[in-house]
Amino acid sequence: MDGAINNVIVIDNEISIIETDNKIKIVNNNIIVSQPTSLKVVYKSIPDCKNLVFTVVSDLDLYEFYEFEGDSNIENEYQIEPQANVNRYVENRTSEKFALNIEETVNVKDALIRSAYLDLGATNCENKISYNLLTPGGEAHVHLGVLSSNSKKKYDIALNHLNHHTYGNMDNYGIVKNAGSLIINGIGKIAKGCSKSNTHQINKIIVFDKKCQAQANPYLLVDEYDVNASHGASVGKIDDQQLFYLQSRGLTSQQAMSLVTIGYFMPVINYIKNEKIKEDVGELLNEKVVG
C-alpha cells in the first residue's frame, strides 16, 4: 500500500477522528474494521488508563504511533476475528523521558496477525503484551526492536496457545547503551489439550558499555506432549570477529558497530507496506542508531 492511508485517528484522552470512511466505525471506545483498509492511530497525551478495543473482521494494515506529551497509561484490546489478515506496525517516537505503561491483549481467532514493534523513544516504559491464540488456525508473528539509551525499559511478551493447531513466533531484539537498562521476557505457553501447536522465540540483546544492564529471559510453559516449542536467548557485546571483518573492508570501528546494530532493527521495516512510512523509519533508524 504505497499511497495515502485511508483512515487517521488521534487519541488524546478521547478519540478524535481526522479522516475515516465507511470501512471503519467507532462505537464509544470500540474501533470496528469491517472491510479491507488501512488505519493510522496516533497516541498523544493519556495520563490515565485508556481502554480501547479494536475489532477487526477484515484485512487491515494498522500503523500505531506513540507521540506522548506526558506520562501515559494505556490498556488496549484487539479482537482479530476469523479469516482476518492483520499487518501491524507500532512505533514509539516519544522524544522526552516520560513514564509509559502499555498493556495489550490481542485475541486471535483462526486469523493471521503480523506485528512489529519499534521502540527508539526516550521513555522509561513497562509494557505487557499478550497474544491469545483462541481457536484452531490462529497464527501470530511478533517482532520487537528496542533501543534503551539512558532509559529503563521492560517488555513482557507472551504467546498463549489456548487451542490446538495454533502457531506463534516472536523475535525480540534489543540494544542497550549509555547506562541504559532493558529486560525482555519472552513467554511461550501451550495449555493442556492444545496439541499440534507451535511456539518459537528468539531474544537477543547487544550491550554497549559496562554501565548497561540487560536481561533476555525466555520462558516455555508447555502442558501438552504433541507440540513443537523452542527458544533462544543471548546478551553480550558485538561480536569481535564481525567487527574485525567489517574493519578489514575499510570501515572505522564506529561505522562497523553502527552497521551491525542497525541490522538488528532493519527487519522491522519488512512489516511496513506504506512506502512513505517505510522511508521515514529508515531515516529514523539512521538518526537514532547510527547518528
Residue pairs with C-beta under 8 A, 6 or more apart in sequence:
1 38
1 61
1 273
1 274
2 273
2 274
2 275
2 276
5 38
5 39
5 40
5 61
5 63
5 274
6 19
6 21
6 23
6 37
6 38
6 39
7 19
7 20
7 21
7 23
7 24
7 37
7 38
7 39
7 40
8 18
8 19
8 20
8 39
8 40
8 41
8 42
9 15
9 16
9 17
9 18
9 20
9 26
9 31
9 39
9 40
9 41
9 42
10 16
10 18
10 41
10 42
10 44
11 41
11 42
11 43
11 44
11 46
11 50
11 52
12 43
12 44
12 45
12 46
13 45
13 46
13 47
13 48
13 50
15 26
15 29
15 31
15 52
17 26
20 26
21 37
22 35
23 33
23 34
23 35
23 36
23 37
23 58
24 31
24 32
24 33
24 34
24 37
24 39
25 31
25 32
25 34
26 32
29 50
29 51
29 52
29 53
30 52
30 53
30 54
30 55
31 39
31 52
31 53
31 54
31 55
32 55
32 57
33 39
33 54
33 55
33 56
33 57
33 58
33 60
34 57
34 58
35 58
36 58
36 59
36 60
37 58
37 59
37 60
37 61
38 60
38 61
38 62
38 63
38 274
39 60
39 61
39 62
39 63
40 63
40 64
40 65
41 62
41 63
41 64
41 65
42 64
42 65
42 67
43 64
43 65
43 66
43 67
43 68
43 72
43 74
44 67
44 68
44 69
45 68
45 69
45 70
45 72
46 68
46 72
46 73
46 74
47 70
47 71
47 72
47 73
48 73
49 73
49 74
49 75
50 73
50 74
50 75
51 75
51 76
51 77
52 74
52 75
52 76
52 77
53 76
53 77
53 78
53 79
54 62
54 76
54 77
54 78
54 79
55 79
55 81
56 62
56 78
56 79
56 80
56 81
56 84
56 86
56 111
57 81
57 84
58 84
59 84
59 85
59 86
60 84
60 85
60 86
60 87
60 88
61 87
61 88
61 273
61 274
62 86
62 87
62 88
62 89
63 88
63 89
63 91
63 272
63 274
63 277
64 88
64 89
64 90
64 91
65 90
65 91
65 93
66 72
66 90
66 91
66 92
66 93
66 94
66 100
66 121
66 123
67 93
67 94
68 94
68 96
68 98
68 100
68 123
69 96
70 98
71 98
71 99
71 100
72 98
72 99
72 100
72 101
73 100
73 101
73 102
74 101
74 102
74 103
75 102
75 103
75 104
75 105
76 102
76 103
76 104
76 105
77 104
77 105
77 106
77 107
78 104
78 105
78 106
78 107
78 113
79 107
79 109
80 86
80 106
80 107
80 108
80 109
80 111
80 113
81 109
81 111
82 109
82 110
82 111
82 135
82 137
83 110
83 111
84 111
84 112
84 113
85 111
85 112
86 111
86 112
86 113
86 114
86 115
87 113
87 114
87 271
87 273
88 113
88 114
88 115
88 116
88 271
89 115
89 116
89 118
89 268
89 271
89 272
89 277
90 115
90 116
90 117
90 118
91 117
91 118
91 119
91 120
91 281
92 100
92 117
92 118
92 119
92 120
92 121
92 123
92 125
93 120
93 121
93 284
94 100
94 121
94 122
94 123
95 121
95 122
96 122
96 123
97 122
97 123
97 124
97 151
98 122
98 123
98 124
99 123
99 124
99 125
100 121
100 123
100 124
100 125
100 126
100 127
101 125
101 126
101 127
102 125
102 127
102 128
102 129
103 127
103 128
103 129
104 127
104 128
104 129
104 130
105 130
105 132
106 113
106 115
106 129
106 130
106 131
106 132
106 140
107 132
107 134
108 131
108 132
108 133
108 134
108 138
108 139
108 140
109 134
109 135
109 138
110 135
110 136
110 137
110 138
111 137
111 138
111 139
112 139
112 140
113 131
113 139
113 140
113 141
114 140
114 141
114 271
115 140
115 141
115 142
115 143
115 271
116 142
116 143
116 144
116 145
116 268
116 270
116 271
116 272
117 129
117 142
117 143
117 144
117 145
117 146
117 268
118 145
118 146
118 265
118 268
118 281
119 125
119 144
119 145
119 146
119 147
119 153
120 146
120 147
120 284
120 285
120 288
120 289
122 149
122 150
122 151
123 151
123 153
124 151
124 152
124 153
125 151
125 152
125 153
125 154
126 153
126 154
127 153
127 154
127 155
127 156
128 156
129 142
129 155
129 156
129 157
129 158
130 157
130 158
130 160
131 140
131 142
131 157
131 158
131 159
131 160
131 168
132 160
132 162
133 139
133 140
133 159
133 160
133 161
133 162
133 163
133 166
133 167
133 168
133 197
134 162
134 163
135 163
135 166
136 163
136 164
136 165
136 166
137 165
137 166
138 163
138 166
138 167
139 166
139 167
139 168
140 159
140 167
140 168
140 169
141 168
141 169
141 170
142 157
142 159
142 168
142 169
142 170
142 171
142 172
143 170
143 171
143 172
143 173
143 267
143 268
143 271
144 155
144 157
144 170
144 171
144 172
144 173
144 174
144 184
145 173
145 174
145 264
145 265
145 267
145 268
146 153
146 155
146 172
146 173
146 174
146 175
146 182
146 184
147 174
147 175
147 176
147 177
147 265
147 288
147 289
148 174
148 175
148 176
148 177
148 180
148 181
148 182
148 212
149 176
149 177
149 178
149 180
150 178
150 179
150 180
151 180
151 181
152 180
152 181
152 182
153 180
153 181
153 182
153 183
154 182
154 183
154 184
154 185
155 172
155 183
155 184
155 185
156 185
156 187
157 170
157 172
157 184
157 185
157 186
157 187
158 187
158 188
158 189
159 168
159 169
159 170
159 187
159 188
159 189
159 199
159 201
160 187
160 189
160 191
161 168
161 188
161 189
161 190
161 191
161 194
161 197
161 199
161 227
162 191
162 194
163 194
163 197
164 193
164 194
164 195
164 196
164 197
165 195
165 196
165 197
166 194
166 197
166 198
167 197
167 198
167 199
168 188
168 197
168 198
168 199
168 200
169 198
169 199
169 200
169 201
170 186
170 188
170 200
170 201
170 202
171 201
171 202
171 267
172 184
172 186
172 201
172 202
172 203
172 204
172 216
173 204
173 205
173 264
173 265
174 182
174 184
174 204
174 205
174 206
174 214
174 216
174 264
175 205
175 206
175 208
175 261
175 264
175 265
175 289
176 182
176 205
176 206
176 207
176 208
176 212
176 213
176 214
177 207
177 208
177 209
177 212
178 208
178 209
178 212
179 209
179 211
179 212
180 212
180 213
181 212
181 213
181 214
182 205
182 212
182 213
182 214
182 215
183 214
183 215
183 217
184 203
184 205
184 215
184 216
184 217
185 215
185 217
185 219
186 201
186 203
186 216
186 217
186 218
186 219
186 231
186 233
187 219
187 221
188 199
188 200
188 201
188 218
188 219
188 220
188 221
188 222
188 229
188 231
189 199
189 220
189 221
189 222
190 197
190 199
190 221
190 222
190 223
190 224
190 227
190 229
191 223
191 224
192 223
192 224
193 224
194 224
194 227
195 224
195 225
195 226
195 227
196 226
196 227
197 224
197 227
197 228
198 227
198 228
198 229
199 220
199 227
199 228
199 229
199 230
200 228
200 229
200 230
200 231
201 218
201 230
201 231
201 232
202 231
202 232
202 233
203 216
203 217
203 218
203 231
203 232
203 233
203 234
204 216
204 232
204 233
204 234
204 235
204 264
205 214
205 215
205 216
205 234
205 235
205 236
206 236
206 237
206 238
206 260
206 261
206 264
207 214
207 235
207 236
207 237
208 237
214 235
215 235
216 233
216 234
216 235
217 233
218 231
218 232
218 233
219 231
220 229
220 230
220 231
222 229
238 257
238 260
238 261
239 260
242 256
242 260
243 253
243 256
243 257
243 260
246 255
246 256
246 259
246 260
247 253
247 256
251 259
258 289
258 290
261 289
262 285
262 286
262 289
262 290
265 285
265 289
266 285
268 281
269 278
269 281
269 282
272 278
272 281
